[in-house]
Amino acid sequence: MDEPAVRAVLRHYIDHSGTDEDAAHEIYHDDAVLEFPQSGERFEGVANFREWRRAYPADVELEVVRVRGGGDAWVAELRIRYDQGEWRPAVDILEFRGDKVAHETIYVTEGFAAPQWRSRWRSTPPREK
């Protein structure tokens, strides 16, 4: 996999998520694993997590900020929000087998204000789309 291919996979998921879950989940192998370490959840098999995503009670929006990696392991920095709420930073670790996702680990966090005491050392990171 290369970065444009990974971005295409993410774009396919984002474009179809919430409207056509069958199409959105074409990015996964049937035996894919999805994990949320913050809640301790692990879902085995795309059929399991596709169905709960189909019934998800909130409107979810995703934006890809940055993609890094190589070979079969990629990390996507995302922004996510629920029901038009505040944007939150998220990290999506994608492990591919061929051109499909075999294992995905998602972290969603809450942002925080940068402390003033370290402002003299920081620079503004570039934003990617």
Buried (B, 14 or more C-beta within 10 A) or exposed (E): BEEEEBBBBBEBBBEBBBEEBEEBBBBBBEEBBBBBEEEEEEBEBBEBBBEEBEEEEEEEBBEBBBBEBEEBEBBBBBBBBBEEEEEBBBBBBBBBEEEBBBBBBBBBEEEEEEEEEEEEEEEEEEEEE
